Amino acid sequence: MSAEDAPHSGAAQSLIREFSEISLLLDESQSTLVIDPILARIANNAEVHGDFEGLKSAILWALHSGQAYAACEIVQFYGFRFRWPWLRKEVEDMFLDKAEKVDLRAMRFYESMLEAFDDNWEDRDLFPSLGA
């Protein structure tokens, strides 16, 4: 069963709705400054409650569903903030799949996500809550 077909918990479903709204906001504003405080609030809530499973499911939905316009930004934000090995591996696997198919545009898309796992990520300033 793929990540987008997996059943989601109530927390994950709520976050998927938020990620859909974030995608609409990003599409309208074309600025990560609009979505940064929302992504930060979601991260803070997960940390406070120690519940990352719903967030993990929602991130995987954003990455795999093709329905989240802000998938790249969502992965970049949480990739930089938490440096989760499972998320890096997921993105690396998708990058390698596109590399095998020589899909250069998709490769660059996933490569930009992978860059966020680096301490010296150049685009970190697009998300002020991550600290520049």
Protein Blocks (a to p, Z undefined) as FASTA:
>chain_A
ZZklpccdfklmmmmmmmmmmmmmmmmnopaklmmmmmmmmmmmmmmnopaklmmmmmmm
mmmnopamklmmmmmmmmmmnopaklmmmmmmmmmmmmmnopaklmmmmmmmmmmmpfkl
mklmmmmknoZZ
